[in-house]
Amino acid sequence: MKTYKTILTAVAALAALGAIQSASAETLRVGTECTYHPFNFRDSSGNLLGYDIDVARAVGQHLGAEIEFVCQKWDGMIPSLLANKFDLIVASMSITEKRKKKIDFSDPYRVSIGQFIGAKSKGLKFFNADGSVNAAGFKGVKIGLQRATTYDNWLQAKAPGAQVVRYDSIEALYLDLKNGRVDAIMTNPMKAYLKFLSKPDGAGYDVIGPQIEDTEYFGTGVGIGLRKGNEALLKRVNKAIRTITDDGSLEKFALKHFPFTIHPKKWKGAG
């Protein structure tokens, strides 16, 4: 009988310990758009998918944390992080000096570039033969872009003669391009290829000029955003990103959504 009671006591203790451990498991709230295909979006069944989502879940796994996604419109992403509505931003946010004044960023998990897309029939010339910006080619041209993006900052600085039309969603941006309400758009070339140029709707449209790599405006890549003062969490996140870079996870995630890899070819982390 004593042995039986001892076993019951041990089982109860283990169950209580498991409950305590479960209750104390770390949960990290992750802010993302949930509408930015193929980086973060919902499928027809409501499941959250995309490259950013894969990265967030992998980071959570390496941190031993549960990931809870919070859908947030783009222009409110940083204010919501600062208001403690979530703990991390994993939403294809470029690392820039301007943003770093407000929040901290992890090491990059994706490259950050831009490109113009427009109708072939318009014959738009935004760049010279040497790849430099042809400012005159933008004069009076309606350029669509998503509000509060690094593309907006670049365009204002490099082509002030353009007529900028800003959108709250990427879907509205492409719709107005197809309907002729804007002459061209500036966007992510990875997204443009998958969502538009490779589809029937993209017939008659093409890229205008080269892919634009400008670290002054686009930053060193895309990283995970955190509130300042969370150095311990930042260090853990960076270690996780280093791990999923080295073990091939980032390459695997990219090839699920693109015909090419999209993470930095060389490690750009802190160590």
C-alpha positions as CSV (number, residue, x, y, z in Angstrom):
1,M,0.0,0.0,0.0
2,K,2.8,2.4,0.9
3,T,4.5,1.7,-2.4
4,Y,1.1,2.4,-4.2
5,K,0.7,5.7,-2.4
6,T,4.3,6.6,-3.2
7,I,3.7,6.0,-6.9
8,L,0.5,8.1,-6.8
9,T,2.3,10.9,-5.0
10,A,5.1,10.9,-7.6
11,V,2.6,10.8,-10.5
12,A,0.7,13.8,-9.0
13,A,4.0,15.7,-8.5
14,L,5.0,15.1,-12.1
15,A,1.6,16.2,-13.3
16,A,1.8,19.3,-11.2
17,L,5.3,20.1,-12.5
18,G,4.1,19.6,-16.1
19,A,1.2,22.0,-15.5
20,I,3.5,24.6,-14.0
21,Q,6.0,24.3,-16.9
22,S,3.1,24.6,-19.4
23,A,1.7,27.6,-17.7
24,S,5.1,29.3,-17.6
25,A,6.0,28.6,-21.2
26,E,7.0,31.8,-23.0
27,T,4.6,33.3,-25.5
28,L,5.8,35.9,-28.0
29,R,3.2,38.0,-29.8
30,V,4.2,38.7,-33.4
31,G,2.8,41.6,-35.4
32,T,2.4,41.0,-39.1
33,E,0.1,42.3,-41.9
34,C,-1.6,39.0,-42.7
35,T,-2.4,40.3,-46.2
36,Y,1.0,40.6,-47.8
37,H,1.3,37.6,-50.1
38,P,3.6,35.6,-50.3
39,F,5.3,36.9,-47.2
40,N,2.4,36.9,-44.7
41,F,-1.2,36.0,-45.7
42,R,-4.2,33.8,-45.1
43,D,-5.2,31.0,-47.4
44,S,-8.8,30.2,-48.2
45,S,-9.1,28.2,-45.0
46,G,-7.9,31.1,-42.9
47,N,-4.5,29.6,-42.2
48,L,-1.6,32.1,-41.8
49,L,1.2,31.3,-44.3
50,G,4.2,32.9,-46.0
51,Y,7.9,33.4,-45.8
52,D,7.7,35.8,-42.8
53,I,5.4,33.3,-41.0
54,D,7.8,30.5,-41.6
55,V,10.6,32.6,-40.2
56,A,8.6,33.6,-37.1
57,R,7.7,30.1,-36.3
58,A,11.2,28.8,-36.7
59,V,12.6,31.5,-34.5
60,G,9.9,30.7,-31.9
61,Q,10.9,27.0,-32.1
62,H,14.6,27.8,-31.5
63,L,13.6,30.1,-28.6
64,G,11.3,27.5,-27.1
65,A,8.5,30.0,-27.3
66,E,4.9,29.8,-28.5
67,I,4.2,32.3,-31.3
68,E,0.9,34.2,-31.3
69,F,0.3,36.2,-34.4
70,V,-1.4,39.6,-34.3
71,C,-2.7,41.1,-37.6
72,Q,-1.8,44.7,-38.0
73,K,-2.1,47.3,-40.8
74,W,1.3,48.4,-42.1
75,D,1.2,52.1,-41.2
76,G,0.4,51.2,-37.6
77,M,3.0,48.5,-37.2
78,I,5.7,50.4,-35.3
79,P,3.2,52.4,-33.2
80,S,1.5,49.2,-32.1
81,L,4.8,47.6,-31.2
82,L,5.7,50.6,-29.1
83,A,2.2,50.4,-27.5
84,N,3.0,46.8,-26.4
85,K,0.3,45.3,-28.6
86,F,2.9,42.7,-29.6
87,D,6.5,41.8,-28.8
88,L,8.0,41.4,-32.3
89,I,7.5,42.6,-35.8
90,V,7.9,39.9,-38.5
91,A,6.4,41.6,-41.5
92,S,9.1,42.1,-44.2
93,M,10.2,45.4,-42.5
94,S,13.4,46.9,-43.9
95,I,16.1,47.8,-41.5
96,T,16.7,51.6,-41.9
97,E,18.4,54.3,-39.8
98,K,15.2,56.2,-39.5
99,R,13.3,53.2,-38.1
100,K,16.3,52.3,-35.8
101,K,15.8,55.5,-34.0
102,K,12.4,54.1,-32.8
103,I,12.9,50.4,-32.5
104,D,15.7,47.8,-32.6
105,F,16.1,45.2,-35.3
106,S,17.5,41.7,-35.5
107,D,20.1,40.7,-38.0
108,P,18.6,40.5,-41.5
109,Y,16.7,37.4,-42.6
110,R,15.8,38.7,-46.1
111,V,17.3,41.1,-48.7
112,S,15.5,44.4,-49.3
113,I,15.3,45.8,-52.9
114,G,12.8,47.7,-55.0
115,Q,11.7,47.8,-58.7
116,F,9.4,49.7,-61.0
117,I,6.6,47.8,-62.9
118,G,4.6,49.4,-65.7
119,A,2.9,48.8,-69.1
120,K,5.3,48.0,-71.9
121,S,3.2,50.3,-74.2
122,K,4.0,53.4,-72.2
123,G,7.7,53.2,-73.0
124,L,8.7,54.7,-69.6
125,K,12.4,55.5,-69.1
126,F,13.2,55.9,-65.4
127,F,16.9,55.1,-65.8
128,N,19.8,56.1,-68.0
129,A,22.0,53.5,-69.8
130,D,24.5,53.5,-67.0
131,G,21.8,52.7,-64.4
132,S,21.6,56.2,-62.9
133,V,18.2,57.7,-62.3
134,N,16.6,59.7,-65.2
135,A,14.8,62.3,-63.1
136,A,13.2,63.8,-66.3
137,G,11.6,60.4,-67.0
138,F,9.5,60.7,-63.9
139,K,8.1,64.1,-64.5
140,G,4.3,64.1,-64.5
141,V,4.2,60.3,-64.2
142,K,1.8,58.8,-61.7
143,I,3.6,56.3,-59.5
144,G,1.7,54.0,-57.2
145,L,3.2,52.7,-54.0
146,Q,2.2,51.4,-50.6
147,R,1.9,54.0,-47.9
148,A,4.7,54.5,-45.3
149,T,7.3,52.3,-47.1
150,T,10.9,52.9,-47.9
151,Y,10.0,53.1,-51.6
152,D,8.0,56.3,-50.8
153,N,11.1,57.8,-49.2
154,W,13.3,56.8,-52.2
155,L,11.0,58.2,-54.8
156,Q,10.6,61.6,-53.0
157,A,14.4,62.0,-52.8
158,K,15.3,60.6,-56.3
159,A,12.4,61.6,-58.5
160,P,10.5,64.6,-56.9
161,G,8.8,65.3,-60.3
162,A,6.7,62.1,-60.0
163,Q,3.1,62.2,-59.0
164,V,3.0,59.8,-56.1
165,V,-0.3,57.9,-55.4
166,R,-0.2,56.1,-52.0
167,Y,-2.2,53.0,-51.1
168,D,-3.1,51.3,-47.9
169,S,-3.1,47.8,-49.5
170,I,-1.0,46.0,-52.1
171,E,-4.2,44.7,-53.7
172,A,-5.4,48.2,-54.5
173,L,-2.0,49.1,-55.8
174,Y,-2.1,46.4,-58.5
175,L,-5.8,47.0,-59.3
176,D,-5.1,50.7,-60.1
177,L,-2.1,49.7,-62.2
178,K,-4.2,47.3,-64.3
179,N,-7.0,49.9,-64.6
180,G,-4.6,52.6,-65.7
181,R,-5.1,54.9,-62.7
182,V,-1.3,54.9,-62.2
183,D,1.3,54.7,-64.9
184,A,3.7,52.5,-62.9
185,I,4.2,51.1,-59.4
186,M,7.3,50.8,-57.2
187,T,7.3,47.6,-55.2
188,N,9.2,44.5,-54.2
189,P,10.4,42.6,-57.3
190,M,9.9,39.2,-55.6
191,K,6.2,39.9,-54.9
192,A,5.8,41.5,-58.3
193,Y,7.0,38.4,-60.1
194,L,4.9,36.0,-58.2
195,K,1.7,38.0,-57.8
196,F,1.5,39.8,-61.1
197,L,4.2,39.4,-63.8
198,S,4.0,35.6,-63.9
199,K,0.1,35.7,-64.0
200,P,-2.3,36.4,-66.9
201,D,-3.0,39.8,-65.5
202,G,0.6,40.7,-65.9
203,A,0.6,40.3,-69.7
204,G,1.6,43.6,-71.3
205,Y,3.6,44.7,-68.2
206,D,7.2,44.4,-67.4
207,V,9.9,45.7,-65.0
208,I,11.3,49.2,-65.7
209,G,15.0,49.4,-65.2
210,P,17.2,47.4,-62.9
211,Q,16.5,46.2,-59.4
212,I,17.3,49.0,-57.0
213,E,19.7,48.3,-54.1
214,D,20.1,51.5,-52.1
215,T,21.0,50.9,-48.4
216,E,20.5,54.6,-47.6
217,Y,16.8,54.1,-48.2
218,F,16.1,50.4,-48.2
219,G,18.5,49.5,-45.4
220,T,20.7,46.4,-45.1
221,G,17.8,44.0,-45.4
222,V,14.7,42.9,-43.6
223,G,14.8,42.1,-39.9
224,I,12.7,41.4,-36.9
225,G,11.6,44.5,-35.0
226,L,11.7,44.8,-31.2
227,R,11.1,47.5,-28.6
228,K,14.3,49.1,-27.4
229,G,15.7,47.9,-24.1
230,N,15.1,44.2,-24.8
231,E,18.8,43.3,-25.4
232,A,18.5,39.8,-24.0
233,L,15.6,38.9,-26.3
234,L,17.4,40.5,-29.2
235,K,20.5,38.4,-28.6
236,R,18.3,35.2,-28.5
237,V,16.5,36.2,-31.7
238,N,19.8,36.9,-33.5
239,K,21.1,33.5,-32.4
240,A,18.0,31.9,-33.8
241,I,18.3,33.7,-37.2
242,R,22.0,32.7,-37.4
243,T,20.9,29.1,-36.8
244,I,18.2,29.0,-39.4
245,T,20.5,30.7,-41.9
246,D,23.3,28.2,-41.4
247,D,21.1,25.1,-41.3
248,G,19.5,25.9,-44.6
249,S,16.0,26.7,-43.2
250,L,15.9,30.2,-44.8
251,E,16.7,28.7,-48.2
252,K,14.0,26.1,-47.8
253,F,11.4,28.7,-46.7
254,A,12.3,30.9,-49.8
255,L,12.0,28.0,-52.2
256,K,8.5,27.3,-50.9
257,H,7.3,30.7,-52.3
258,F,9.9,31.8,-54.9
259,P,12.0,30.3,-57.6
260,F,15.1,31.8,-55.9
261,T,16.6,32.4,-52.5
262,I,15.9,35.8,-50.9
263,H,18.2,35.9,-47.8
264,P,21.6,37.6,-47.7
265,K,24.1,35.6,-49.6
266,K,26.8,36.4,-46.9
267,W,26.1,36.6,-43.2
268,K,25.5,40.2,-42.2
269,G,25.0,39.6,-38.5
270,A,26.9,40.8,-35.4
271,G,29.0,37.7,-34.9
